[in-house]
């Protein structure tokens, strides 16, 4: 199993997981029985409800979604009460990127939508690894984006 590109492996024992898209004759919701990370972005996972190879083959390619409250404590989550729209966003290497347009909830993760000076949108996965500083006093975000993300 692999994490979304550039994101850490987050599945842990006991997590309730929704498998999407749903597959006919396969469980829609499963419980992580064991999860062994195999690096920063992947791991081997066993689900309590999947104990047959034919069922496991049916869910190959599915995405695993978990509830926000089940994510590990270190996971960045700006709640709905945090209004950061209009805050400037600066990358530690590239400098000014634009301003926050919104936080968009996507099927796999939350995305920071940054409106660039040229009017285009930059989507940044909202994860601890990319956020260097959230300065509420001066209302600005500092990010440390991986090489190549700005080229997408």
N, C-alpha and C positions, 0 to 999 in steps of 0.2 A: 504494500500500500504506500502511496506517495502523497505528500502534502501538496497543496496548491503551490505553484511555482514560487520559490523564494520564501515560503512560509515555513515555520517550524512544525514538527510533528507534535500534535496535541492530544491524541487519544490516550486515555488512561483506563485502567481497570475499573469496572463499575459504571462507566458512562453509558447512558442511553443514547443510541444513535438512530437517526432516520436515514434509510438508504434511498437515494433518489437518483434517477427516476425510479418509481416503484416497478417491480417486476412481478408479473403474474406467477403465482405458485411459489413465490419466495417471500420470506418475512419482510415486512416494511420497516419494522422497528426491531432493533437488536440491542443486546447488552455486551459491552466489551468484557470478555473473560480474561484476556491477557493482551498486553501490547508491549512489544519490544522495539524501541527505536533502533534504526540501523544507520544512524547518521543524523544530520540536521533536518532532512526533509522527507524521511521515509521510515517505514517500520513494518514489522510482521504483526498482524492482529488476528486474534481468535475471538469469535462471537459465540455466546452461549447457545443461541438459537440455530446456528449453522454448524451441523455436525456431519454433513454428507457432502461428498465431492460434487455431486450433480447440482446441489443447491448453491454451493460456493461458486461454481462456474456460472450460474445464472446471474449472480450479482457482480461479476467482474465488470469493471467500468463504472459502477455506481459511485456516487459521491456520498460521503458520510457527513451528515449535519448533526450538530449537538446544540443543546440549549445554551444560551449565553451564561446562565448561572452555573453551568457545569464545566465551563472552561477553567483552566488552571489560573491561580491568582495573578501570575505575572503577565497575563494576556491584557493588552491595552483595550480598554472599553470606555469610550466617552459615552456617558449616558445621554438620554434625550434632553436632560435639563442643561447640558453644556452646549451653549449656542456659540459656535466658533465661526459662523458665517461672516465673511468679510475680513477675517484675520489674515495677515500676510503670512506666506509660507516661504521659508528660506532653506535651501539645501546647503550643507556644510562645505561642499566643493563647488557646486554650480552657482551658488548665490540665489538671488530672488527668483522664485518660480511663478508667483502670482498670488491670488487670494483664494481663500476657501469659499467655494460656492455652496457646498453641502456635504453631509455625510450620507452616502448612499448604501442602503442595506442590499447586498447582493446575495444570491443563494448560498455561496460558499464563504463569504466574509463581508465585513464592512469595508467600504472604500471611501477614501478622502477624495472629493472632487475639487480639483484646483483649477480655477479659471486663469488661463495664461494671458499675458499681455496682448497676444495676437488674437484672442477670442476663443482659442481652442481649449479643450478640457484635458487635464492630466489626471489619470486615476492612480491613486497611491493606496496599496493595501494598508489598512489601519492596524499595524502591529508594532509591538514594542521595539523590535529590531530596527525599524525605520524612523521612529520618533526619538530625536535627541533631546528635545526640550519642548514642553508645553508651558509657555509663560503667560499665565492668566492675568498677571498685573499689567504687562504691556500688550496683552492680547495678540500674541504671535506664536507660530509654530516653527520649530527648527527640525528639519528631517535630515537623515543620513541615508540617502537612497543608494542601492547597489548599482554598480556599473552597468550601463545598458538600459536601465529602466526609463530614463529620459528619452531614449532613442525609439521607444515603442510607439 
